[in-house]
Amino acid sequence: MSGPGEGKIKLGKADIYLHLKGKSGATVTHIDIELPALNDIIKPGESTYVGGKKGGVFLGLKSEMIKRAEGKK
């Protein structure tokens, strides 16, 4: 985990849940990252990819998502 740094914009504190299959409507076990500010970058229904990194994960962004994210400067 690298923490704060140049070129990093804090979006807020997310609620993160391990959502188990068969509970609260989940059809498959997954991780929910709930932070409304993310919808300014990744719109509901869009898909992206996630990768593991030391201390956490990163969300890879597609070109349209990158444009929205870079517009938040």
Secondary structure by P-SEA (a helix, b strand, c coil): cccccccccccccccccccccccccccbbbbbbccccccccccccccbbbbbcccbbbbbbcaaaaaaaaaac
